[in-house]
Amino acid sequence: MALDAAYSALAGARVQVNAWQAREAELVHAVTAIAGAISGRGAASSRVSELPFREVAAEIGGVLRVSDRTAQRLMGSSVTLVEEFPATLRRFVRAGSRVGMCM
């Protein structure tokens, strides 16, 4: 019986992790969108226009204690999830979801 309880608790923890990751994706997406708006106001040079994204990646990396490259990957994954798969995102957030999320 102890194993059944442990498995049940583990499944419940996964539901909470999925909801947390979905919320993180929403927040990273929001910050990425702000960087995109700032980038659109800048110079036409691609080097200059990518600076807001680099800055945001560095800030996200600092907040989440991950590398800039990992933050950039999170930014890209978040944009894809939020903009291209909103129903999937809602499924991750929904209570009781057993669908796994890997970001």
VEXGUKE-189956 format. One record per residue (C-alpha): residue number from 1; residue in one letter; chain; x, y, z. Coordinates in nm, 4 decimals, m for minus. Example, Ala and Ser with C-alpha at 12.3 -4.5 7.8 and 13.67 -1.06 7.14 Angstrom:
1:A:A:1.2300:m0.4500:0.7800
2:S:A:1.3670:m0.1060:0.7140
***
This chain:
1:M:A:0.0000:0.0000:0.0000
2:A:A:0.2911:0.2384:0.0606
3:L:A:0.3968:0.2073:m0.3033
4:D:A:0.0469:0.2932:m0.4258
5:A:A:0.0470:0.6070:m0.2143
6:A:A:0.3943:0.7009:m0.3381
7:Y:A:0.2895:0.6500:m0.7021
8:S:A:m0.0206:0.8578:m0.6495
9:A:A:0.1806:1.1360:m0.4874
10:L:A:0.4316:1.1215:m0.7728
11:A:A:0.1528:1.1547:m1.0313
12:G:A:0.0105:1.4512:m0.8379
13:A:A:0.3510:1.6148:m0.8288
14:R:A:0.3822:1.5748:m1.2073
15:V:A:0.0500:1.7550:m1.2544
16:Q:A:0.1837:2.0449:m1.0478
17:V:A:0.5123:2.0486:m1.2435
18:N:A:0.3207:2.0598:m1.5733
19:A:A:0.1115:2.3542:m1.4516
20:W:A:0.4238:2.5341:m1.3291
21:Q:A:0.6054:2.4797:m1.6592
22:A:A:0.3033:2.6064:m1.8528
23:R:A:0.2959:2.9215:m1.6390
24:E:A:0.6699:2.9659:m1.6908
25:A:A:0.6162:2.9346:m2.0678
26:E:A:0.3485:3.2047:m2.0549
27:L:A:0.5772:3.4399:m1.8623
28:V:A:0.8806:3.3752:m2.0828
29:H:A:0.6592:3.4331:m2.3863
30:A:A:0.5409:3.7660:m2.2436
31:V:A:0.8980:3.8848:m2.1857
32:T:A:0.9999:3.7656:m2.5324
33:A:A:0.7106:3.9594:m2.6863
34:I:A:0.8277:4.2743:m2.5083
35:A:A:1.1787:4.2197:m2.6481
36:G:A:1.0236:4.1818:m2.9935
37:A:A:0.8384:4.5104:m2.9582
38:I:A:1.1566:4.6874:m2.8493
39:S:A:1.3493:4.5252:m3.1333
40:G:A:1.0928:4.6472:m3.3856
41:R:A:1.1465:5.0073:m3.2797
42:G:A:1.5237:4.9929:m3.3296
43:A:A:1.7526:5.0168:m3.6262
44:A:A:1.7100:4.7970:m3.9304
45:S:A:2.0446:4.6275:m3.8681
46:S:A:1.9999:4.2652:m3.7664
47:R:A:2.2823:4.2965:m3.5141
48:V:A:2.1142:4.5886:m3.3431
49:S:A:1.7663:4.4370:m3.3590
50:E:A:1.8784:4.1168:m3.1859
51:L:A:2.0209:4.3020:m2.8838
52:P:A:1.6877:4.3177:m2.6946
53:F:A:1.6530:3.9394:m2.7333
54:R:A:2.0060:3.8832:m2.6068
55:E:A:1.9434:4.1113:m2.3114
56:V:A:1.6197:3.9328:m2.2259
57:A:A:1.7905:3.5931:m2.2588
58:A:A:2.0615:3.7063:m2.0184
59:E:A:1.8036:3.8342:m1.7696
60:I:A:1.5936:3.5162:m1.7933
61:G:A:1.9102:3.3131:m1.7489
62:G:A:1.9951:3.5057:m1.4344
63:V:A:1.6465:3.4730:m1.2903
64:L:A:1.6176:3.1005:m1.3659
65:R:A:1.9876:3.0303:m1.3034
66:V:A:2.0444:2.8812:m1.6471
67:S:A:2.2783:2.9738:m1.9318
68:D:A:2.1862:3.2339:m2.1925
69:R:A:2.1613:2.9559:m2.4529
70:T:A:1.9177:2.7633:m2.2349
71:A:A:1.7172:3.0829:m2.1863
72:Q:A:1.7110:3.1374:m2.5628
73:R:A:1.5823:2.7828:m2.6091
74:L:A:1.3117:2.8484:m2.3493
75:M:A:1.2173:3.1678:m2.5321
76:G:A:1.1788:2.9829:m2.8609
77:S:A:0.9880:2.6938:m2.7051
78:S:A:0.7581:2.9324:m2.5216
79:V:A:0.6740:3.1255:m2.8375
80:T:A:0.5977:2.7998:m3.0180
81:L:A:0.3831:2.6627:m2.7359
82:V:A:0.1861:2.9807:m2.6635
83:E:A:0.1337:3.0961:m3.0225
84:E:A:0.1127:2.7728:m3.2201
85:F:A:m0.0285:2.5275:m2.9665
86:P:A:m0.2613:2.7197:m2.7318
87:A:A:m0.4884:2.4168:m2.6780
88:T:A:m0.1880:2.2126:m2.5684
89:L:A:m0.0859:2.4903:m2.3293
90:R:A:m0.4361:2.4924:m2.1783
91:R:A:m0.4127:2.1140:m2.1342
92:F:A:m0.0901:2.1533:m1.9379
93:V:A:m0.2530:2.4093:m1.7103
94:R:A:m0.5775:2.2200:m1.6572
95:A:A:m0.6056:2.0490:m1.3203
96:G:A:m0.5623:1.6765:m1.3383
97:S:A:m0.3634:1.6813:m1.6608
98:R:A:m0.1441:1.3772:m1.7017
99:V:A:0.0107:1.5000:m2.0256
100:G:A:0.3835:1.5453:m1.9882
101:M:A:0.5624:1.8648:m2.0793
102:C:A:0.9303:1.8954:m2.1541
103:M:A:1.0772:2.2416:m2.2110
***
